[in-house]
Amino acid sequence: MKLSSMFSRLIAVEFKKSRHKHSLLLLAIAVLLNYFYLFHGSSPDQQEWYKAFYDIPLINTLILSVLMAVLASQSVDMEHKGAMWNLLPTLESRAAIYFGKLLYGVIHLTLFCLFQMGMVILMGVSLGYEGTIPYTLIGSTFLAELVSGMIIYQVQCLLSLLFPSQFAALSIGFGGTLTGLFLAYVSTKAWTPWSVLLSLSPIGMDYQRASRTVTLFLRQITLPEILTALFYLIGVLLLGLYLFTRAEQGELRIGAGRFKAPQSAHSGLPVELIKLKRNPIWIPFLLIPLISAVIGTFNFVQNQGVLQNTWEDLWTQQSLFLGMFFLAPLVGILCSLLWRMEHQGSNWNLILTVTTPGKLVGDKWLTAVLLSSISILWIASIYLVTGKIILKLPGEVPGLFWIRMISAAVCLAAITAVQSMLSMISRSFAVPIALAFVGNITGLWLTVKGAYYAIPYSMLIYGMGSSSITGDLNVPVLLASCCFYILGAITFSILFLKRSDVRTHV
């Protein structure tokens, strides 16, 4: 009774801390994204139920991974910002605090799975799917999502506990999600914690290349697959519990400040770059494009029966995951990091007395543009080296490629302006990142519908040419739309700061 009371209190505390972080809204958005993916498209004849439950692990390898990463970051962010790690263990045991955060994730994950399964049943019945409701499939998929979701949540929670910078934790999470998404199309084996969901899928697919027909079937989840999932689940739980309960404050936080200030605090670097001087933020901007390019090159080589040995097809494969899913959220992480210091303590009181709102907003935007442009230069360099030296592709690089790279950089400038505005307004580190991910998914849908100019996220997909590098490129419309969002977001940010009282964030 005492134990249950303690955990109830800890869960209540976690929900109180997150009451302004819109976690339920994030769940609703994740379910909505599932809806658009699952119920917009054709299904094999009389296999509508099988199609829905085959697609769920595929889409949730992406959506559920990101959702769990954001929730874990939210759960730990307040402790890092408020320097509460020394205080909390005097009130409760470290183990109790750790389990409280895990139960917070369990509750959100359970709600997501219930909402998702309810949506699938409702839509299946309303759309007239053949056969009775497959309750066995519902139950097995529900359990698979609970197990795989908690594995990812525990990994992200551990990363968020270890790294005072949520930039590092979320970047590792996005890199893992990208790898897991790739492995989902290559193998059903759980090579990483982010690949477990597909390995526990109850539906398999048989594709006949000659006739180009798809048949879905019930598959038997093997004992090694179950044991692998349990190994990840229990192993990460015990590792996190051990590290959290045994580590002292200074030992727990990787990258915590144990260095002396340099003699020349006022170096030649701009202020925002000085703040980031010892933060390895450049690593994700190099690593994630590299992962995307490696995955794309592998797909390009392995699917020459479908793809052509051309520069055009190589680019669509290398930039596909980066442009459509991960570049915008990565920019969102960067912008949240840039504004994080202002949201800590009473820094607003100080910063607005020594600079103007215009300079503050402009400096952060230019810094984000500079750092995010690294990813464009890097993926372009990888593309050229891969095509000319490694694969030795015939012909020349498409002339439109260079215009695409400039267009992508301009679109990134628009995205950074919007994300910087969102990160300035929101005290939450994770919410603007989640909105960037939602914007990417929405942008993909708008691009398919031909409304690429509607939001910056769709303009990035269109301008970068992730679906077709030699396709149509309306430069005037793209530039006009980008300028509109850049000027609009920066102007709104400046006016917001000018008309807001100086705030104390504690």
N, C-alpha and C positions, 0 to 999 in steps of 0.2 A: 504493500500500500504506500509506503514511504517512497519506494523507487518510482512508482507510477506518478505520484504527486510531484516528485522532483522533475521528471521528464515533461510532465504537463506544464510545469512552470517554465522550463527552458524553452519549450515549443512556443508558449505564449509570448515569451520575450522575443524570440526570433520573428514572430509575426508582427509584434509591435514595432520592431526596428524596420520592418519592410513595408509598413502600412502605406508609405508614400512612394514606394518603388514600383507599384503597378504590376506585381507578379501575376495576378489573375488575368490582367489584360494580355500579358505575354503568353499565357496559356491559351487564351481565346484566339490570339493571332496565329499561334502554332497549329491549332485545330483548323482554323480557316484556311491556312496554307495547305493542310492535308486535304481539305475539301476540294480545292481547286485542282490539285494534282490527281486525286483519286477518281473524281467524277466528271472529268472533262477529257474525253477520248474514247476510242472504241475498245471493245473487249472481244476476245474469241467467243464464238457462238456457244451459248449455254454455259459459259464459264465466268459469268460476271462476278460471282462471289469469290471464286478463285483469283480472278484478276485483282480485286480490291485487296485481298490479303497477301497477294504476291507483291503489290506495289507498296504496301505499308512499310515493310522493312527498308525498301530502297529509299523512299522519301525521308523516313525518320532517321536513317543513318546520317542525313544532313540536318534536318530540322530538330530532332530530339537531341542530337549532340550539341548543337548551338544553344538550345534552350537550357540544357543542364549546365553548360559552361557559364551562361549569364546568371542563372539562379545561384550557382556556387559563388560567383564573384560578388553578387549582391549580399549573400549571407555573411561574407567575411570582410567586405569593404569597410563597414563601419568600425570594426575593431582596428583595422590598419589606420584609418583616418583619425580616429580618436585616441590612438596610442593606448588601447585598452587591454593589451595582452598581459601587462603586468598586474593590472587591477582585477581582471576577471577570475584568475585562479585563487584569489583571496576570498571570493564569494562562493564559487563552486569548484569542484574538481575539474581538472583538464579533461578527463574522460567524459564527464557529464556534459561539458560544453561541446565537446566534439560530437557526441551522440545526439545532442540537441540539434546541431546543424544538419546531421544526417537525416534525422526525423523530419526536419523542415523540408528537405529534398524529397523524402518518401511521400509526404502528403501532397506536394505539388505534382510529383510524377504520377501518383495514383489518380488525382483529379484529371490530369491530361489524358491518361489512358481511358478513364471512364467516359469523358467527353468524346474522345475519338471513337470508341466502340459504339457509343450511343448514336453518334452521327452516322457511322457506317450502317448500323441496323436500320435507322430511320430512312436514309437515302436508298438503301437496297430495297426496302419494302415499297417506298414511294415510286421508285423507278421500275418496279416489277421484275426484279431479278428472279430467274428461274430457280425452283426448288425451295425448300424450307430454309429458315435462318440457320446457318452453320454454327451452332453454339460451341461445338468442339473447337473449331477454328478460332472463334472469338476468345475462348478461354486460353488456348495455347499462345495466341498472339499477345494477349493481355499479359500473361506471365513472362513471355520473352521480352516485351517492352519494359516491364518492371525490372527484370534482372539486368538487361543491357543498359537501361537508363540509369540505374543506381551505380553500375560500374563506372560509367562516364561521370556521373555526379561526384562520386568519391574521388576519382582521379582529379577532377577539376577543383574540388574542395581542398584536396591535398596541395595542389599547385598554388591555389589562392592563399592557403595558409603559409606556405613556404616563401612565396614571393611577395614582398610588400608592394611591388608594382603589379597591379592587375593586368597591365599591358603584357607582361611576360606570360602570365598564366593563361590569358585569353588567346594570345598568339600561339602558344603551344597547343591549346585546344583546337584552334582553327587548323593548324597544321595536321594534327591528328585526325580531325574530321575530313580534311581533304584526302589524306592517305586512306582512311577507312572507306570513303566514298569510291575511290579508285578500286580498292580491293574488292568492294562489293560487286563490281562488274567483271572482275577477273576470277575470283574464287569465293566459295562460300565458307572457307575456313576462317576462324577467328584469329588472324595473325596479329591484331592489335586490339586493345579494349574498345576501340571505335568500330570494330568489325564484328562484334559479337551478335548484334541484332540479326544480321543476315544469316549467320550460321544457325540460329535458332528458328528460322522461318519454316513454317509447316508446309509451304507451297514451293514446288520446284517448277522449272520451265525446260521444255524440250523444243529446241529450234531446229527445224529441218532446212538446211541451207539450200538444198536443191529446189524444193517446192516453196520455200519462204513461208512456211506455216509454223505457228506457235501452238504448243499444247501445254497446258498447265496441269499439274498432278499433285496429289498429296504425297509428301515425302516423309520418311521416317527420320526423326531427329536421333542421331546416333549417340551412344554413351560417351565417346570422346568429346563430342561437341558440348554435351551437358557438363562434363567434368571440366572442360576448358573454361566455360562460363563461370562455374562455381569457383574455379581457381582464381580468376580475375576478381570476382565479387568478394570472396573471403580474404584473398591475399592483399588487395588494396585496402580493405577495411582494417586489417591487422597492421599493415605498414603505417597507415595514417594514424591509427591509435597509438602505436609505439612512438612514432616521431613526435606527435603532439604532446603526449604525456611525459616523455623523457626529456624533451628539449626545453631549455630556458629561453627567455625572451631573445637574448642576443644570438642564440644558436638556432632558433627556429627560423628566423627570417634570412633567407638567402639574398645577398645583395644589399643588406641593411648597411647603413652608413657607419663604417668603421675606419674611415679615412680622415686625415686632417685636411682642413681647407687649404687650398693652394695659396702661396704667398701673394699671387696676383689674382685677387678675386675679380677684378675688373679687367678681363682680358679683351682681346680684340673681337671676341665672338659677340653676336647679338644676345640680348638678355635671354630670350627663349631657348636658344641653343646652349647657353651657360647652364640653365636649369636641367637640360638633358645631357649634360656633358658626360656623366658617368652612367647613363642609362643606355644599355645596348639596344636601342629601339631599331637600329638599322638591320639587326639580324632577321626579324620576321619579313622585312621588305625585300631581303635577299633570299631567304629560305623558302617562303611560300611560293614565289614565282618559280624557283628552281624545282620544287616538288611538282608544281603544275606542268612545267616543261618536261620533266622526266616522265610523268604519267602520260602526257600527250605524245611524246616520242615513242613510248612503248606501244600505245594504241595505234599510232601511225604505222609502225613496223609490222605489228601483228594483224592488221586488217587491210593489207594491200589488195585483198580480193574485193573489198568494198571501196576503199579509198584509192586515189591515184597518187603516183609518186611525184607529186608536184609541191612547189613552195606554198601554194594556196592551201592545200589540205594539211600540210605540216603546221601552218599557223593556226588554223581552226582547232587542231588537236592540242597544241601547246597552250593556247590562251583560253581554251574553253572554260575550264573550272575557275581560272583566275578572274577573267572578265565578268563571268555570269554570276559567280557566287561569293568570291572571297576578297577581292580587291577593295570594294566599298566598305565592308565591315572592318577590314584592316585599317583603312583610313579613319573609320569611326573610333577604333581603339586609340589611335594616335591623337585624335582631337580630344577625346576624354582625358587622356594622359596630360595633354598640354594645359587643360583647364582644372585638373585635379588639385594642383597646389593652391589655386585661388579659392577653391571650395573647402579647404582645410583650415581649421582654427579660425582666426580673425584676419586672415590674409586680405579679405576684401577691404577692410579698414585701411590697411597699409597701401595696397597696390593702387587704389584710386586716389590717394593723396600724392603720389609721385609720378603719375602718368595720366594721360588723357584716355577716355574710352576709345577714341579713334585709333590711337597708337597701339593700345593694348589689343584690340580686335585685329588690326592690320598685321601686327607682329606675329600673332598666333596663326593667322591664316597663311601668311607667307612662309612661316616655318613648316606648317603642315604640307603646303604645296611643294616646297623644296624636298622634304623627306619622302613624300609619297611618289614624287617623280622618279625616285631611285628605282622603284619597281618597274616602271615603264622602260627605262634605259636598260635595266638588267634583263628583262624578258626579251627585249629586242636583240640584245647581244647574244643571249643563249640561242635564239632563233637563227641568227646569222651563222654562228659557229656550228650549230647542229647541221644546218642545211649544206653549208659549203665544205666543212672539214670532215664531219662524222658521216653523214649520209651521202654527201657528194651529189646533191640533187641536180638534175639537168636544168639548163636555162638560167635566167637571171631572177633576182628578187623582184617581185611585182613593184612597179613604180608607185602604186597607190599605198604601199606599205609605209613609206615615210610620212605621207599625209595622215595615215591612220594613227601613227605614233604621236604626231602633233595634236591631232584631234583628241586622242586619249588623254594627253596631258592637260588640255583645256577642260575636258569633262571632269577630270580629277580635281581641277581647281574649283569647279562649281560644287562638286561633292564636298570638298573640304570646307567651303564656305558654309554650306548647309549644316554639315556635321559639327563644325565649330560653334555655330549658333545654338544647336541643340545641346551641346556639351556645356555651353555657358549658362543656359537656362536651367538645365537639370543638374541637381546635386549628385544624382546617381551616376556612377561610373559606367554601369552596364546598360542602362536603358537606351542611351543614344546608340550604342553598338547594336542592340536588338533592333532598333528602328532602321539602322543601316542595312541589316540583313533583310528585314521586311521590305525596305525600299528596293533592294536588289531583286527579290522575287517578283515584286510588283513591276519593276522595270523590265524584267524578262517577259512578263505577260504583255506589257504595253508595246514592247519591241515586236513581238509576234503579231500584235494587232495593228502594227504600222504607226503607232503613236509614240515613236522614239523620242520626240522632242518634249514630251509632257513633263518628265522629271529628270534630274541629273543622272540617276542610276540607269535609266533606260538609254540615255545618251551615251554613257560610257560603253555599254554593250554594243550599241550601234556604231559609235565612232571608232572603237577599238577593232571592230571587224571580227569578233570572236566566232560568229557564225559564218561569215564570208568576207574575206579580206578584199576581194575584187568586186564585191557587190556595190549597190548604189550608196553614194555618200553625198548628202546635201550639206555642204560646208556652210553656206550662209545661214540656213535655218539652225544648224547645230551651234554656230557661234552666237547667233542672236539669243537662243534659249539659254546657253551657258552664261552669257553676259547678264541676262535678266536675273538668273538665280544668284550669281556672284554679287551683283550690286544690291539685289533685294535682301539677301541674307546679311551682308555686311552692314547695310544701312539699318536694318532692323536691330542688329546686335548693338550698334552704337547708340541708337535711340533708346533701346532697352536699358543700357547702362546709364545713360544720361538721366533718364526719368525714374530710375530706381534709387531708393535710399541706399546708403552704404550699409551693408549687411554684415552681421557677425554670424558665421556658420560654425556652430559647435556641435 
